[in-house]
Amino acid sequence: MILNSNLNELESFLCSINAHPKHKPLFLALAQNIYDGEIPLRWGERQNDVRDNQLPGLFSYASLSEVKRNCEINGLTNDEKTYFLRRWFMSKCAKCVEHLFSLFPEVTPNENHRDGNYDFIINNKHPFDLKSSVIPKEFRTTDSEIKDFILNKNYGDGKPHWNRLIDFHYEHQSTGVRNRIQNRLFLTYHSFIAPERELFLRTNWEMHYYIIKDYLSNITSKHPNFIKYNDVYADIIFFIEQKNGEITKKFCY
């Protein structure tokens, strides 16, 4: 698989997998946004609720142009605009991935969109809240360290890398208005070409579809060994762009 660069091919692909017509424009728009260079590749600030509250209507905006217009109306600085463009983009990417999951018979989406406990249930028994992220910079000083991380080799303290990643995400993504601890499926992106290319991975919908398909097949055929965190469990899917441009995946079982 290669990164989608042809929107006509992308539209044909979305038709072939029976993506819902109301979702297709967003899939296409997000791919267009990233390939047109409209999304800043770096934001310099970790997602936080204090910043989010500066633009409370952000997630209701239907397009990138609407985000830009409201940033101007609210007199935000360039750094603040960068934050909100990326924040909106990543949120909409996550919604598209949720829709891709829902296309498979193993998945039952949560029809109550105000319910923050889970986004979907897999095989009628595994409820998950879907989260998208990267390998935190604290864990990726060298390519060798990142490879060890993805392969789950033990860290110096004897704790497996995947457990450290799960701990990190729960500790940093369960504050403020999102102060909930629930089962989570973490989609984790990394490019060995350049870390900022993870944004291109997020809009490679064909890649997502086939990796999700493999993941669901594995969960169905095997007894999944989810990672425990307190009284809940979590799982990770790694989406990796190798130095030669090849896209690979890694599951945690």
C-alpha positions in Angstrom: 0.0 0.0 0.0 1.1 3.6 -0.7 -0.1 6.9 0.5 -3.2 8.0 -1.4 -2.4 11.0 -3.7 -5.1 10.6 -6.3 -8.5 11.8 -5.0 -10.4 10.1 -7.8 -8.9 6.8 -6.9 -9.7 7.5 -3.2 -13.4 8.3 -4.2 -13.5 5.0 -6.1 -12.1 3.1 -3.1 -14.7 4.7 -0.8 -17.4 3.6 -3.1 -16.0 0.0 -3.3 -16.1 -0.4 0.5 -19.6 1.1 0.7 -18.7 4.1 2.8 -21.8 6.0 3.8 -22.5 8.9 1.3 -22.7 11.4 4.1 -19.1 10.6 5.2 -17.4 10.5 1.8 -17.0 14.3 1.5 -15.2 14.4 4.8 -12.8 11.6 3.8 -12.0 13.4 0.6 -11.7 16.9 2.2 -9.3 15.7 4.9 -7.1 14.0 2.3 -7.2 17.2 0.2 -6.4 19.4 3.2 -3.2 17.4 4.0 -1.9 17.1 0.4 -2.6 20.8 -0.2 -0.4 21.7 2.8 -3.2 23.3 4.7 -2.6 21.4 8.0 0.5 22.5 10.0 2.8 19.5 10.4 3.9 20.6 13.8 1.9 22.2 16.6 4.4 22.6 19.4 1.8 22.0 22.1 0.2 18.9 23.5 -3.6 18.7 23.3 -5.1 20.2 26.4 -8.6 21.2 27.6 -7.5 24.8 28.6 -6.5 25.5 25.0 -9.6 23.8 23.6 -11.9 26.1 25.6 -10.7 29.1 23.6 -12.7 27.8 20.7 -15.6 25.8 22.2 -17.4 25.3 18.9 -14.4 23.7 17.2 -15.8 20.2 16.8 -19.0 21.4 15.3 -17.3 23.1 12.4 -17.9 21.3 9.1 -14.8 22.5 7.2 -11.3 23.7 7.6 -12.3 27.1 6.2 -14.9 27.4 9.0 -12.1 26.8 11.5 -10.0 29.5 10.0 -12.8 31.9 9.9 -13.6 31.5 13.5 -10.0 31.7 14.5 -10.0 35.1 12.8 -13.2 36.2 14.5 -11.8 35.3 17.9 -8.5 37.1 17.2 -6.3 34.1 17.8 -2.6 34.2 17.3 -0.8 32.3 14.6 0.4 29.7 17.2 -3.2 29.3 18.4 -4.5 28.9 14.9 -1.9 26.2 14.3 -3.2 24.3 17.3 -6.8 24.5 16.3 -6.3 23.6 12.7 -4.4 20.4 13.8 -6.9 19.7 16.6 -9.9 19.9 14.2 -8.1 17.9 11.6 -7.2 15.1 14.0 -10.6 15.0 15.5 -12.3 14.6 12.1 -9.7 11.9 11.1 -10.7 10.0 14.2 -14.4 10.2 13.2 -13.6 8.8 9.7 -11.7 5.9 11.3 -14.6 5.2 13.5 -16.8 5.0 10.4 -14.3 2.6 8.8 -14.6 0.3 11.8 -18.4 0.4 11.6 -18.3 -1.0 8.1 -17.3 -4.4 9.4 -19.9 -6.9 10.8 -17.8 -7.6 13.9 -18.3 -4.0 15.0 -21.4 -2.4 16.6 -21.1 1.4 16.8 -22.4 3.3 19.7 -25.4 5.2 18.3 -25.5 7.5 21.3 -22.9 10.1 20.2 -23.1 11.8 23.6 -22.1 8.7 25.4 -18.4 9.0 26.3 -17.9 5.5 27.6 -17.2 3.8 24.2 -17.3 4.4 20.5 -18.0 0.8 19.4 -18.2 -2.8 20.6 -16.2 -5.6 18.9 -17.7 -9.0 18.6 -20.5 -8.0 21.0 -18.1 -8.2 24.0 -15.2 -5.7 23.7 -16.3 -2.1 24.1 -13.6 0.4 23.1 -13.1 4.2 23.2 -11.0 4.9 20.1 -7.9 7.2 20.5 -5.4 8.3 17.9 -1.9 9.3 18.8 1.9 9.0 18.1 4.7 7.4 20.0 5.4 10.1 22.6 8.7 12.0 22.0 9.8 10.8 25.5 10.1 7.3 24.0 11.6 8.0 20.6 15.0 9.5 20.8 16.5 7.1 18.2 15.2 4.9 15.4 16.6 1.9 17.3 14.7 2.8 20.5 11.5 3.2 18.4 11.9 -0.2 16.9 12.4 -1.7 20.3 9.3 0.1 21.4 7.2 -1.3 18.6 8.5 -4.8 19.2 7.7 -4.4 23.0 11.2 -5.1 24.3 11.5 -4.5 28.0 12.7 -1.1 29.1 15.5 -0.6 31.7 13.0 -0.9 34.6 11.8 -4.3 33.2 8.4 -3.0 32.2 7.4 -3.8 28.6 7.2 -0.8 26.3 3.6 -1.3 25.4 2.6 -1.1 29.1 4.6 2.1 29.4 2.8 3.6 26.4 -0.6 2.6 27.8 0.3 4.1 31.2 1.5 7.3 29.5 -1.7 7.7 27.4 -4.1 7.1 30.3 -2.2 9.5 32.5 -2.1 12.3 29.8 -5.5 11.7 28.1 -7.7 11.3 31.2 -7.7 14.8 32.6 -10.1 17.7 32.5 -13.5 17.2 30.7 -12.2 13.8 29.5 -11.6 12.5 33.0 -12.9 9.0 32.3 -11.1 5.7 32.5 -12.5 3.3 30.0 -11.4 0.5 27.7 -9.4 2.1 24.9 -8.0 1.2 21.5 -5.0 3.3 20.7 -4.1 3.9 17.0 -0.5 4.8 17.1 1.2 6.4 14.1 4.9 6.7 13.3 7.0 7.5 10.1 10.7 6.6 10.0 11.0 9.0 7.1 10.0 12.0 9.3 7.8 12.0 12.4 5.5 14.8 11.1 4.5 12.5 8.2 2.1 10.8 10.7 -0.5 13.3 9.5 -0.3 11.7 6.0 -0.8 8.3 7.6 -3.9 9.5 9.3 -5.6 10.2 5.9 -4.5 7.0 4.2 -7.9 5.5 4.3 -7.2 2.5 2.3 -4.3 1.6 4.7 -6.7 2.0 7.6 -9.4 -0.2 6.1 -7.2 -3.2 5.4 -5.3 -3.0 8.7 -8.6 -2.7 10.6 -9.8 -5.7 8.6 -6.7 -7.7 9.7 -7.1 -6.6 13.3 -10.7 -7.6 13.5 -9.9 -11.0 11.9 -7.2 -11.5 14.5 -9.4 -10.6 17.4 -12.0 -13.1 16.1 -9.7 -16.0 15.5 -7.5 -15.6 18.6 -8.1 -15.0 22.3 -6.9 -11.4 22.6 -4.4 -10.6 25.3 -5.4 -7.0 26.1 -3.2 -4.8 28.2 -4.6 -4.1 31.7 -4.7 -0.7 33.2 -6.3 -0.5 36.6 -9.7 -2.0 36.2 -9.9 -1.6 32.4 -8.1 -2.9 29.4 -6.5 -1.4 26.3 -5.0 -2.4 23.0 -2.7 -0.8 20.4 -2.5 -0.8 16.6 0.7 0.6 15.2 0.7 2.2 11.8 4.2 2.5 10.5 5.8 4.1 7.5 9.2 2.5 6.9 12.2 4.5 5.4 11.5 3.0 2.0 7.8 4.3 2.1 6.3 0.9 2.8 3.4 0.9 5.2 3.5 -1.8 7.9 1.4 -2.7 11.0 2.0 -4.2 14.4 -0.7 -5.7 16.7 -0.2 -6.3 20.4 -0.9 -10.1 20.3 
